[in-house]
Amino acid sequence: MPLSGFAKAELLKAMRERLELATLGDLLRHYPRRYVQRGELTNLRGLRAGEEVTVQAEIKSVKTRPMRNRRGNILEVVVTDGSGELKLTFFNQQWRANQLQQGMRGLFAGKIDSYRGTMQLSHPHFVLFGDYAGTDADSIIEEFAGALMPIYPSTAKAATWSIARVVRHVLDALGEVPDPIPAPVRERRGLLGLREAFEAVHRPESFADVEAARKRFRYEEAFVLQTELARRRSAARELAARPRVAGEGGLLAAFEARLPFALTDGQRAVGEEIAADLARDHPMQRLLQGEVGSGKTVCALRAMLTVVDAGGQAALLAPTEVLAQQHFRSITALLGPLAERGFIGGAEDGTRVALLTGGQGTAARRKALLEVASGEAGLVVGTHALLEDKVQFADLGLVVVDEQHRFGVEQRAALTGKAGGVPPHVLVMTATPIPRTVAMTVFGDLEVSTLSELPSGRAPIQTNVVPLAEKPDWIDHVWRRVRQEVDAGRQVYVVCPRIGDDGEDGDGRARGSGGAGEDTDTSDLPADVEADGSREMTAVVALAAELAGGPLAGLRVDQLHGRQASDAKDAVMRRFAAGEIDVLVATTVIEVGVDVPNASTMVVMDADWFGVSQLHQLRGRVGRGGHPGLCLLVTGAAEGTPARVRMDAVASTTDGFELSRIDLEHRREGDVLGADQSGRRSSLRMLAVIRDEKVIAQARTDAAEVVAADPGLRGEPALAVAVAALYDDDRADYLEKT
């Protein structure tokens, strides 16, 4: 229902255009950001330039002075909370001196700016207590009669008290409202009804009212989302997938017999979970998460061989050419003759492994396409190139997505759509869940398997921050340590955020050559990176030349980045793996999957340009051969800045799951039911994924019961409407494809 009739047209226009408040529902869900208690002054020391604020303060002084360079005068009013001060300035409004008098208290609203080091509000809106002259309030005493005054997100043309007035009019006219939470659920969880909750959140008598309302709205958000997720899980169980069961004495058994190491207990347990999923007649949707180096790839390969054993094909989608080539080499090496069916010396009960990347030559690409289409290749490894229309599978039974946060929904949907109308099983893997992944996991959209133990032979990794802002000469110590590692027979990675030499895209970040996005990842870049965009990032090309001719002269220094041809990248990685390169200067193409046991040290230049997940992934490249690992995070970020806090967090723990929680708390969870993975916006208003895990778990249980009893929600029309509201155009498409 529109808001017309509840306020003047000018105010309604400002609310609609600036705050996206067009209906009664929009307004009632526009919750106060905080509350001020009458007489309790705002702490003015915490204000920041650029913020839209509403403060409660006392007028300390009022004076008028002439302008220096033109005619007119300035009225300067200083307000205080007893310790801090804030200046209010009015140009050519000397008459306001009669309204604003020393000792008066009130609310003052506007955008903070800084002038000569002093925080101020220019031409603020205000409401005074005890003297209402000059305001346009029609009944200000009634509006603020309660002990708590709501402070709403507001704009210059829609002040908080103006919004409060409209809310009051709406509440006065509001009758009973349909409640999306069924009465039995409300009673079980001790929740307010919807009408009662609106009153408590907008016109509270006490902070107990506020908390009761927030409890209800937090639960409602979780419950509506969980209802939709429960319906999706129910619908997925109705889809007909082909069960895939490995035969006794088949390819999987032959592979396990030739493994050069014993599977961990965790790998065996995860294997049983995946095998049970693959044996069902509805599609598997499982997330496999585990620490860097915990053996996720072996678990995925066992699942892929299970499908091949059952007569199907399995595809592994990797985010970069380097990682795809690494997977291809490691899989063929692990399988040995089992990957060479049809060749001399190959096992007749084996299969073939095909590689498809954007940088392949024409002949190799044509050969791979034929093997995939004919079914000769049971295992297919590739990058975004797998998504192209010309790639056709004979019988795609399993899709494995490595580092799933590097792929969008559209890309995953494109690959699963190649299964010929029968949904394939899907396994997604990640070493450090990015915020949105954590959110989706907590909300219960995926079944989850976790590898928590590391295989034997993995050495601990020490991470140190190198703070160049305070200690610029420490960079010399970094290169001396690198030389020491090489002298001891080890190898070193040096990671840079850009390529250089015209090898970056418009924002200066490294760009890949093997297809859009194959060798770069911006999904994990933190929001505060952009605020420091004036500082030039270190480039691979320039740094490699500088090191080879300077502090690392005499060492074998080479470079690896996305602008190199596919064959050149592969050749560099082969030489580094063979020990023919001492120091490899690279972009994040080495972020995941690259396995060189002799690499003991990593230096990350401009580490503040990378997100928590990327840094954890990067350092996982060292310490893989029994030698203790060392990761040095070189940063120019000043102490106390968000970027530096992020660096310190990475250095403080090697627990990837703990880091994912830190990352989530820092960046929020993104739009849980939307395609945005950056963490910069959230469809949630009251609910916070980490803080409210218990609430989400309760809502999941309740929603599952409701959906099981009434899948179509015919008996819960208010809940059905709330669920349907999730489906704007973008989310409907997203939900269908996930």
N, C-alpha and C positions, 0 to 999 in steps of 0.2 A: 504494500500500500504506500503511495507517495506521501511526502511530507507537506505538500501544499496545504495551506490553511493553518499550519502550526507555527509559522513565523513569517516575517516579511520576506518579500521576494529576493531582496539583495542578500540577506543572510543565507537563505536557502541555496542561492546560486553559489555563494562562497563555500558552503558546506559540500555541495555536490561536486564542484570543480576542484577544490583543494583537498578535501578529505574523503571524497568518493562516498558521501552519505546521501543517498537518494530516496530511500524508503524507511518506513518505521523500523523494519528489521535491521537495516544498516545502522540506524541511530542507536537502537537499544543494544546492539553488539559493539558499539563504540565505547568500550569500557574506560573509566577513568584510569589514568596512568598512575596516579597517587592521590592521597587525601591530605588536606591540611586541617589541623585542629585549631579552632578559633583561639587566637591569642598565642599560638605556637609559631614563632618566627622561623623563616626559612634560613638555612645555612648558606650564606652568600659566598662563602669562600670556595664552594665547589662548582661555581658557574664557569662555563667555558664559552669562548667566542663562537658565534654561529648557532648557538642553541636557541630554540624557541622556548621561553620559560614563562612561568607564572609564579611569582614569589609573594609571600606574605611578609611585610616588613613595616618598620616605623620610620616616619619622616624625621630626619635629624636636622636638616637645614634647608632653607629656601633662599635663593638670591638671584637677582637679575643683573646681567652685564651686557654692554653693547658688543656687537660683532666687530671684529678688527678690520676687516677688509671691505665691508659693505654696510649699507644702512640696515638698521633693525637691531633686535636684542635677543638674547638667549636666556631662558629661564632654566636654572640649574637646581635640581632637587636631589639631595643626598638622602638615601634611605639606608637603614642599618638593621642588622639582626642582633646588635649588641657587641659584635666582635668585628665582622666584616662590613664593607660598605658597597653600595652600588649607586651610580649617578644616573639620574633621569634628566634628559634634555628636551626642551620644547623651544622651537624657533618661532619668534614673533607671536608668542602666546603669553604675554606678561599677565593677562587677566587670570590665568590659572593660579597665580600666586594667592588669590583669594580663596581658592578651593583647597590647595595643598599647603597645609600649615604644619609647623613643627609640632611633633607629638602625636599626630594622627597616625592611625594604622590602616592598612588596606592591602588589597591584592594589586600587583602591578605586572603587566604582561607585555611581552614583545620579544624581539630578537636581540640577543646580546652581541655587541660589537666592542672592540677594544680601540680606544683613542689615547695615544701617548701613554700606553701601559695601564690605562684605567678602564675597567669594565663599565659599560653604560648601556642604557636603553634610550633610543631616540623616539620621541613621540609615543610613549607606551600607552596602552589601554589601562585603565585602573578603575577600581571600585574601592571606596573608602568606607570604613566602619564608623558609624556614629555621625557621619555627615555625608549625605548622598547627593549634594548639589552638584550639578554638572554631569551626572550620569543619565543614561537613558533607561535605567531599570524601571520597570513598571511596578514591581513589588520586591525590591532587593532584600528587604528584611525577611520575607517569607522564603526566598530562595536559599538564604544562608542562615535560616533559623536553627538548623541542627548543629551539633557540636562538630561534625565532620563536613568539610566542603570538598566535593570532588574536583580534581584538576584533570581536564581532558586534553588529549592531543589536540592542538588548536592551530590557527593561523592568524595573520594580522586582521583579516576581515571576518573571522569567526572566533571570537575570544571564548575562553573556557566558560565564563559565566553566561555568555549568550547561548552556548551549547547546552549548559545546565538548564536554562530557562525553557528551551525547546523540549528537552528530555522530560522536564516536569509536566509540561502541557500534554505530552504524549502519554505519560504514565497516568495522568488524571483521566484521560479519555479511554484508556486501555481496559478492555474487558478481559475475560478468560482467554488464554492463548493455548493452542494445542502443544502438548509437551512431547518431544521426540524420545524422551526416556520413559519407558513403560512404568506404570505405578509400582508393580512388584519390585522392579530393579531399584527405583528410588527408595523404597522402604528398606530394602535389604542393605543399601549403601548409606542410608541416613542422609539423603539429599533433599534440598529444597525443591519445590515445584518451580516451573519456569517463571510464572507471574511473580511469585514471591521472591525469586532470585533477582529479577530485574529491579524490583523495589530495593532489595538489600544492597545491590551493587551501586545503584545510582542515588539512592536517598538513605544511606545507612544511619542508624542511630548510634552505632558503636563499631569498633574494629572487629568485633565478633561477627557482626552482620556482614562486613566486607569479606571476612575469611570464609563464612558459610556460603556466600554467593560464589566466590572464586572456586571453592571446592566443587560446587555443582557444575560450573562452566568448564573447569578442567576435565571433569569426568565426562561431561557431555561431548566435548571435542574428541576425547579418546573413544567413547562409545560409538559415535557416528562413524568415525574412521574404521574402527574395528568391525562394525556391522558390514561395511562395504568389503573389507578384506575377507571377512568370513564368507560373504556371498561369492567372492571370487574364488576362494579355496574350494567352496562347494561346487562351483561351476567347473573348476579345473578337474575335480574328481569325476565329473560326468563326461569329460573329453575322453575319447577313445585313443589311447596310444598303444603301440605294439610292445608287449613285454620283451625284454632282452635278457636272456639267461645264458651264462657261459656253460658250454658242455664239459663234461668230465674228460680230462686228458686233452683238452683243446689248446688253443693259442694262449689263453691266460695262464693255464697250468705250466705250459712250456716256458713262458716268460718268467714266471716266478721261480722256476727251477734253475734258471741261469742268472738270476739276480746276484750281483757280487756282494750284497750286504743283506742283513736281516731286517725285515720290516719292524718298525716300532709297534708297541701295543696300540698306540693311538692310530697309526696308519691302518692297522688291521681292523680296529673298531669302526673307523670311518668307512673302510672298504665294505664292511658288512651293512652299514646304513645305506650306502649308495647302491649296493647290489640288491637290497630289498626294494628300494625305489624302482630300480630298473626292471625288476620282475613284475611290477604291477601293470595293470592295463590302463593307467592314466599317467600323464606326463610328470616326470620328476621336475621339481623346481627347488633346487637345493643350493645353498651358499656354503662353500668350503672356505673357512677362514683359519689362518694359522700364521705363526711368526715367520719372518723371513728365514728361509732355510729349513723349515720344519718338514718338508717332504710332500707338499701339496701336489707337485707335478707327478710324482710316482702314483699317488692316489688317483689322480685324473687319468693317467695312462692305464691303470688297471681297469677303470670304468670303461675307457675307450676300447680296450681289448675284449671286455665282456660283450660289448655291442658287436664288435667284429666277429667274435666267436658265434654270435647268434645270427650271423648273415647280414648285418647292417654295416653302415659307415659311421665314423665319428670325426667331427671337425673341431680343431682347436684354434680359436681366434686370439691372436696376440696383438698388442698395440703398436709394436715397432718391428721393422725388418730385422734389426739386430736380435731381438728376442725371438722372433719367428725362426730365424736361422739357427739360433742357439737351441731352441726346442727341437727342431728338425734333426740337428746333429746328435743331441743327447738321446732322443728317442730311437734313432737308427742305431746308435752305439749300444744302447741297452738291449735292443731287440736282436742285434747281430743278424744271423741268417734268417731269423723270423721276419725280417723286414725286406727280404729279397726273394719272395716267391716268384718263380718263373725264370730266375737267373741261375747261372752255373754256381753251385754251392749253396743256393738258397733252399730254405726249408719248404717242402711242398704244402705243409699245413700252416704256413706263415701268411703274410700279407705284404702290401707295399705301403710306403709312406710318401705322400706327395707334398711338395712345398709350393705355395702360391703367394707371391708378393708383387707389389707394384713395380719393383725395380728389376724384375727378371728379364732376361733376353727372350726374344720371340720364340726360339726353338724350345727352350726349357719350359716356357709358359704353355705352349701348345701341347707338349708332351704331358704336362701335369693336368691340363684340362681334360684330355682324353682319358687319362687314368682315373680321374675323379668321376667323369660321366659314365664310364663303362663299369665302374665298381671295382676295377683292379686294385685301386688304392683304397684300402679299408680305413687308413688313417690319413687325414688331411690337415696340414698345418699351414696357417696363412695369416696375413694381415687384413686390412680393410679390402684388399683385392678379392677376398672370398665373397664379398657382398655384391660383386658385379653381376649383372643379369646373365652374362655369358657363362658363369660358373653353374653347372648343373650336377646334381648328385644322383647316383643310382638308387640309393636307399639311405637317406640321412637319418640315423637313429639317435644320435647324441650330439649336442653342441656344448663344448667347453669354452667358457669365456675367461681368459686369464687377465688378471688385473681389471675386473669388470668396470671399475669407475672410469676407465679410459674410453669407454664406449657409451654412446647415447642409446636411448630406447629405440630410435629408428633403425640404428645399425643392428642391434640384437634382433629386432623383429625381421629385418631383411634376411638374416641368415636362417632363423628358425622357419621362415616362410618357404625355404627351399626343400622342405621335407615331403613335398607331393601331397599336401592335404592332410597328412597324419602328423599331429604335433610331435616333434622330437622331444626327448628328455633333455633337460637343461641343467648344467652344473656351472656355477660361476665361482671364481676364486679371487681371494684378495688376501694380502698379507697384513695390511693396516686399513681397516674400513674407514673410508672418508666419512664425514658427518652424515651425509644423506644415507649411506649404506648402513650405518649404525642405526639411524632412525627407522629405516625400513625393516631392519632385523628386529628391533624392539617392538615395532608395531605388528610383527608376526606375518609379514607377507611371504617370507621364505622359510623353508625348513633349514636348519642350521647344523652344520657339522664343524667341529673345532679341533684343530691339532695344537696342543699346548706344549708338547715336549719336543725338544730338538734332538736330531739324530746324533749319535756319538761322533766325535771328531770336530764339532763346532766349538770354536774358541770364543771367549767373551770379547765384546767390543767396548773400548773406552772412547767416550765422546767428549771433546773439549771445545769450548767457545774461544775463538781468537778475536778479542775485541779491539779492532783497529782504531775505533773512535777514541779510546783511552790509551791504547798501547800500539801506536802505528809501527814501531820498530819490531814488533813481534812477528811480522811477516818474514823477516830474515830468519828467525828461529824455525819457522815452518819449513823453509826450504832446506835448512841444515838437517832437520829431522828426516825429511824425504831422502836426502843423500845418505844419511845413516842407514835407513831401511834398505836402500838399494845396495849399499856396501855389504850389508848382512845377507845379501842374496834374495831379498824380497822385491816385490813390484808394487807400484803406486798408481792410483787413479787421482786425477785432478779434474774436478767438475766445474764447468762454467755455465752461466745462464744464457749466454748467447754465442753465436758462431763467429760473427764479425766478417770483415771482407765482403760486404754486401750480402751476407748470408742470413739476414733476418727479415722478418715481415714488418709491417707497419709499426708495431709497438716495440720492436727491438728484440723480440724473443726468438729463440732458435726455431728455424723452420725446416721441416723434413722434405725430402725429395721423392719419397716412395709412395706418394698418395697423400691426400689431405689428412694432415694430423698424424702421420705414421711415426714421426720422430720428435714430437713435442707434446707436452701436456700442460694445459693451462687450467684444467678443471680443479686442480688442487692449490692453485695460487691463492694466497690469503688476501683478504680485502685491503689490508693496510699497505700492501705492496704499492698500489697505485698512488698513494699519497706521497711516495718518495721517488716518483718517476724521474726527477731531475738528475739523480745520481747515475752516472754511466756504469753499466754492468761490464764485468770482465768478459772478454771474448776469447774463444778457443784459439783462433788463428793467431791473434796477437800474443797471447800468453805463451803458447807453445814456442813461438820464435824467441820470445824474451827469455824463457827458461833455458832453452837450448844454448843460447848465446851468453847467458849470464850465470845465475846461481846454480844451475844444473848442467853447466857446460861439461862435456865429456860423457854424460849419460845418454842412453838411447831414448830420446823423447819423440813421441809421435802423437797424432791427433785423430779423433773420431767424431764425426758429426753427421747430421742429416742431409747435408748438401752433397756428400760424397755418393758416388754411384754404388749400387748394391754390391757389386763384386769387390769394389775397393773397401767398403765397410767390412765385408766378410773377411777379406785378406788381412786387414788390420787386426781384427779380433783373433784370427787364427795365429798371427805372429805374437800377439800379446799372450795368448794362452800357451804358446810354445816357449815363452820366456825370452823372445827376441826383442821385446820392447821393455824398457825399465819403467818409464813414466808415460802413462796414457792420459793426454789432456782431451776431455770429451764433454759433450753436452749430456743431457739426461737420456740419451739413447742407451746408456748402460744401466738405467735405473732398475730394471727388473730382469731376472732370469739369467743374467750373465754370470758364469761360474768359472773363476780362475783361482784355484786354491792357493797359489803362491802370492796373490795380492793381499798385502797386510795392512795397507794404509790408504785412506782417502782424504783428500783435501777438497772441501767444497767452498769455492769462491763466491762471495756475495750470497752467503747462505740465507740471508733474510729475504731473498727473492724466491725462495722455495717454501712450500707448505710443509706442515708437520709430516704428512704421509709420505711425501717425496723424500724428505731427508731421511726418514726411517728406512725407506726402500733403498735409497742410495747407499747408506752405510752397511746395508746387508750384503753388499758385494765383497766386503773384506771379512777376514777371520774365518774363511771357509775351508782352510787347509790345516788347521791345528795350530797355526801361529796366532798369538793374540792380535786382535784387530784394533786399529786406531782410526778415529774419524775426527778431523779438525774442521770446525765450522768457522770460516773466516767471514767476519761481518763488520760493516761500518756503522751498524745501527747503535745508537746511543743507549746507555743503560737506562732501564725503566720504560723504554718505548715498547709498544705491542710486539714489534718484530723481535726485539731482544728478549722479551719474555718468552716468545715462542722458541727461540734458540735455546734458552736456558732449560725449557721444558724438555726438549729433545735430548739435551745433554744429561738430564737428571734421571732418565730411565730408558731401558732397552725393551720395556714391555710394550709391544705394539698395541695391545688392546687398551692399556692405560692411556697411551698417546692419542688413540682415537677418541677417547672420552674428553681429554684435554682439548683436542681440536674441535670437538662438537660444542663444548662449553664456550669456546672462543668464537666460533663462527655460526652457531645455531645449526639447525638440522636441514636447512633448505626447505623447499616446498615439498613436503612429504608425498603428496599425491600429484606432483607436477614434474616437469622435465628439468627444472632448474636444479643443478647440483652444486652451486657455488656457495651455498650457505648464506647468501646475502639477503634472502627474503624467506619468509616462512608463512605457510597457510595457517599456522597455529597462533592463537591469541593468548590464551591462558596457560596452555599445556607446554611444558618443557620436557623433552624426551628423557634426558638423563635424570633430572630431578624427580620426574613423575613415573618412573618405571613401574612402581607398584600399582599406581592408578591404571596404567595401560594394561598391566597383566589382569587386573580385576575386570576391566572393560572387555578384554578379549574373551574371558570366560563367560561373562554375561551375554555378549553379542553372539557367541557361538550357540548358546542355548536358545536365544530368540530366533536366530536364523534356522536352526535345526527344526524348531517347531513351526516356523512360518517363513519359508524361503522367499516368498514373494512379498512379505511384509504387508499382506492385505489386512491383517488385523491391527497394524500399527501405521496408520496413514501419516501421522506427524513424523515418524521416523523415516518413512519412505520419502517424504518431501525433503527432509534434511539430507538424506543420502543422495537424492537426485540433485541437490544444490551443489554437491561436489563436482558435478559434471558440467563445468563450463566447456567451451569448445575444445580448449587445449587439453584439459584433464580427461575428458571423455576419450579422446584419441590415445592419450598416454595410458590410461587404465586398460583400454582394450588391448594394447600392445604388450603390456607387462603381464 
